[in-house]
Amino acid sequence: MDRLVQPGLPRRSNMSSQTLFDRIWDEHVVRVKSDGTTVLYVDRHFLHEATSAQAFQGLRTAGIAPWRHRANLAMPDHCVPTTAAAPAQADPVGQLQIDTLSAHCRAFSIPVFEMHDPRQGIVHVAGPEQGATLPGMTIVCGDSHTSTHGAFAAIAHGIGTSEVEHVLATQTLLTHKPRSMRVTFSGVLPPGVGAKDMALAMIARIGTAGATGHAIEYAGAAVRGLSMEARMTLCNMSIEAGARCGLVAVDDTTLAYLKGRPMAPSGPAWDAATAHWRTLASDADARFDAEVTVPVDALRPMVTWGTSPEMATTIDGAVPDPAEQADPARRASMQRALAYMGLRPGTRMRDIELDVIFIGSCTNARIEDLRIAADIVRNQRVSPRITRALVVPGSGLVKRQAEAEGLDRVFRDAGFEWRGPGCSMCVGMNADHLGSGQRCASTSNRNFEDRQGVGGRTHLVSPAMAAAAAIAGRFVDVQANTGRAGAPWAGAAALAAGKGRRAAQARHDSP
């Protein structure tokens, strides 16, 4: 028998001790079937060109219109060109996807940031900076890294194309409740180490299947000390650990980021909202299905060596030897990864030379990321060994703010290409991709075979590590080689607290 729950009201029977995930989930349950299938109400649905066309066509075929138009927000990001010299028309398939998204959004009255709109960008960057992502929401998008939005104490995850159609038509999702996991980052994060290093260290520890079937809540002093940009990086990588989503509880940092955003509440509505948002945390006695603790006091900059985010070590480490792996499946996976990556066991990470540098993606293309990288490369030059070094802002507003701060000049003077916003080389669905055999230090989130281009070899790193590698032409210890460990983080924090933050916000009417 189905059980009906009034949307927006929690299930009082479970209120005595709840996790943050429980609290948000219960407020959005519409119906639970006897097999556990849940009809979950969706507050916000983000769309982009790569996964929406079939869903929209399904609505047209069925003669159905979206149920709640303005709960959706669309923008092209995967296929967009990032340089004026390479118009979208150079890729007819990509251009068709962009045009199709625009046409469907206009036909169905769905808000969309078109290519010419300064707010356009990667959906997981542009959405939060508009205030379209708010605490306590359920958020979905046809993209696995929707987990990014969980940094705002939201249940956020990717969905498939058929589910995109279902959400458009009903504003609900058929799903099952995942188990709960708390990952506590204990200690104080050392200078020169950031959220990307935290994420890679966690994944290396528990594996890419370690959180399968779970929703992760990130906790601990190191998480509370992160900026919202850094929390988004951490939550973005949740899916790489196998998790359904990742969340961080609301605190003053959350509210400071959201205040004044175009789509955030204002006036009395802001006061009412924040009073509720401050309740979005796990109860002190809440129990989780799994607990993981990752100490960070001695955490070092991380680098991946293989074709999975779990294949990672510190900058002090070396490529492991598959022969030392007892599990046959694991050993075969390592052997295949090393063959693809062109690496030998025992190779020190510091000895790996690079061809391409990519700073961008929904993981690390926010203004804080660019400030950190710019502080590393300031008054230096990209190594002659590097054939291509790209900086791709995550949105038009990030690009505008970076240019107002002179970061574009810092990168250009160092020998980087300064691009327009988009997913760019993260996924290779555009003109930006690796050639076969090219080795890249990338701030993106996946290092799968052929992800950035057929035969391309991807090493995942933080923005600081990518910037330092660009100057050296190989992987180096960013803490030691900057000569001022921690300086980029201090500079970024000062700018974010001052004139820079307001410049990042849109001065347009919300859609």
Number of C-alpha atoms within 10 A of each C-alpha: 7 12 11 12 17 12 14 14 13 18 16 8 7 11 13 9 15 19 22 24 28 21 21 23 21 20 20 25 24 19 19 19 13 10 9 12 15 21 20 24 23 22 21 22 24 24 26 25 23 19 20 24 20 14 20 25 13 17 17 13 9 9 8 15 16 20 14 17 17 13 18 26 21 23 26 26 28 26 26 29 27 24 18 9 8 14 13 20 12 13 16 10 14 22 19 15 21 24 16 16 25 22 13 17 21 12 10 15 15 19 19 23 20 18 19 8 12 18 26 24 30 26 28 25 28 24 22 23 25 24 21 25 28 27 26 26 23 25 25 28 29 23 19 20 25 28 31 30 33 32 31 31 27 29 29 30 26 20 17 16 20 16 19 26 23 19 26 24 19 15 22 22 22 14 13 15 16 16 18 23 24 23 19 21 22 16 16 16 22 17 17 24 23 24 24 30 26 26 24 30 26 26 25 20 17 14 19 20 14 17 25 19 17 23 28 32 27 25 18 17 14 22 24 18 13 16 18 22 22 21 26 29 30 29 31 29 31 33 26 25 25 20 25 26 32 35 30 29 25 22 17 11 14 21 18 11 19 24 15 18 20 19 20 19 18 14 8 8 11 16 12 12 16 18 11 12 20 15 15 23 22 20 15 9 10 13 15 17 11 13 13 15 15 18 18 20 14 10 20 23 25 28 30 25 28 29 25 24 26 24 24 26 21 19 20 14 15 20 19 20 15 19 13 8 13 9 11 11 10 12 16 14 15 23 19 15 19 20 11 17 21 12 15 15 14 11 15 15 22 17 12 16 18 24 21 24 29 29 30 28 27 28 30 29 28 27 26 25 25 28 24 24 26 26 21 28 23 16 11 15 17 24 18 13 15 22 14 18 25 22 26 27 33 32 30 24 27 29 26 19 21 23 13 13 16 13 21 22 16 23 26 17 16 20 21 24 17 20 18 22 29 30 30 32 26 28 20 18 22 24 19 22 20 24 15 13 16 19 22 28 30 31 28 28 28 21 25 16 18 19 20 27 21 15 17 21 30 35 29 29 29 31 29 31 29 30 34 27 30 35 22 19 24 22 25 25 20 24 20 10 13 18 10 13 17 16 17 21 20 13 14 20 16 12 15 19 11 10 11 18 15 15 17 23 18 21 14 10 7 13 14
